[in-house]
Amino acid sequence: MEKSLCVLASLLSLAGFIRGAEWTAESFSLLPNHTTPESAKWTEAPTAAERSGDGATPAAGTEPLRSTASPAVSERNARADKRGEEGRRGDPNTKDDKKAKLVGDRRRRSVRRSLVRRVQGPAPVAGSGRHSPHPVHRRHPAGQELNLEVSWDWVESYKVQLSNDTVEWQTCMNGTDEAIFEGNQNPEAPVLGLLPIPTVARFIRINPQTWYSNGTVCLRAEILGCRVHDPTDPYPDQQERGSRDNLDFKHHDYKEMRKLMKSVTEECPDITRIYTIGKSYTGLKLYVMEISDNPGKHELGEPEFRYVAGMHGNEALGRELVLNLMQYLCKEYKKGNQRVVRLVTETRIHLLPSMNPDGHEVAYKKGSELAGWAEGRYSYEGIDMNHNFPDLNNIMWDAQETAADPSKVSNHYIPIPEYYTQEDAMVAPETRAVISWMQDIPFVLSANLHGGELVVTYPFDCTRDWAPQENTPTADDAFFRWLATVYASTHLVLANPDRRICHYEDFQMHNNIINGGAWHTVPGSMNDFSYLHTNCLEVTVELSCDKFPHASELPVEWENNKESLLVYMEQVHRGIKGVIRDKSTKRGIENAVVKVEDHDHDIRSAADGDYWRLLNPGEYKVVVWAEGYFPSMRSCRVGLEPHPTICDFALTKTPIQRLKELRAKGEKIPRDLQLRLRALRMRKLRASTKAINRRRESQARRARSS
């Protein structure tokens, strides 16, 4: 734990509270009792009203905090104080008081965990789902502010007390009166407030005064301020943990992102290429950075990999990590880093930093402190792209339920339904662009980078029968669990057993990975579509509790994720791969089906006949067939080594297929083919004769019995 105090600048994010109860948020006790005044230099940040030009910024330590409460709020405060006094005079052992105390203790423990400096993000809150509506924001440590945000339940006004020992508490004053801080008035708009004077403290107490009348128990707090080092620390000059990589650690808007990507291509022109896959609703291009030793071309046997970030525009961390990754790969390749050189020369890497540039522009303008939990999440048309892909899961499951033999139902390359292709279908242009991209390039492995939680999820995301939560594994469940574990176990925060939880779910009991359906159902997810419509396996990575961390935290977040990003890409070289060729012409066969025995999910070969099948170590029987060819089977062994096993196939054309091709060309039929066709037709004739005889015998028996 870092030995430092905090100059309290701003605090909180509140989302409701226990009625009539007093609530305390305690940080870790880091130093012996200290005096409250702090002599360090301080720059006071403006309030929300002052940002709009309605007032001047007071000088720190010279002007008391102005009350932000309206007369109506003051009247409610008086009523709340009266209710609080009556509650304190009542029986402390009532059921309601016991419940309030129990929940208050639990919230107190939760927020104590939330104040660990190393792991950023929100404290546990009430709610459900991957995209809980409880925002978290950061202000640069130089700002002295109170940051108040909300969920669907909120506190409208509150008082603040500070302490260094939890015994003596000092209330923040507004002149001679106790200061009443204005809270939230709706579930989206953040509210900033100011402490009266920069203060050194270890504990903070929040006393709600008024609240949303229909609210339920929900309270969260966030402290923002300057860290003050412990004078007894034996290593006072130790630098705060950051990154040694010389990368552009900042948040980039659309123009800055383009500029950065261009600078990378100029620095490494031999291994990079920028291309676009389409445009957003407002016309912003969806840029992709390709990194390969032969950019612009698919090389035979070389797997294709992709990272997609920014599907939700306000989840900005993934966008910045992808931009950092392209810089890192360029710089390390030039340095001769053998690991990076091997990745670049053996893999064709595609990096899409912003799938939803329209949404990101909205969130970027608000900044990490003011962008709400959902502001910028959706496309310009209000579409959640993570629910916008064709729901192929239920198409497959419905077909299996009605089929006489469910094993005959296609388990891969399921076509897009007709309704989805209509012009009036509610499909975002960004989604259409990504689907077209998936079909153009034979991707093998991918990850979809999100934010707001710390967990890695894997398909299926959609549950059967629309169950809210249900473990819904794929045929490749074992390998998906491996992929998720690879990322989670190398992520510096996810791998930390002492980390706090982001919201209310402790994913450490699942080793920080979970089946998407077991978390909550997501019909129309990109992961499920990628698995059922293409050959590509894809997981979702929830990178951080904070969707939009402050720029000062980006170096740490890069270090948290760097190894995970690299080792996950390396998994594209597991399993088996090879080329499926025509035995006579030696040409690659496109769309040949590759089936692994006991795996109810097949893949297909690419245009050049090459294929990649991701598998865990083991012995496998692999069958390959294509239209017009006899099937071929062979055993393939996958070892523990971090490279694929080569399993090539040579398929022989059927006589009928050869006959069709020769007739199409007007060529003479060879003698050997004539003999094979003669034998084949004779077998068919004999088989049909037997079938006719059996049918006649059956009819005769029925006639005799009648």
Disulfide bonds with the S-S distance in Angstrom:
Cys268-Cys330 1.89
Cys502-Cys545 1.88
Cys636-Cys647 2.15
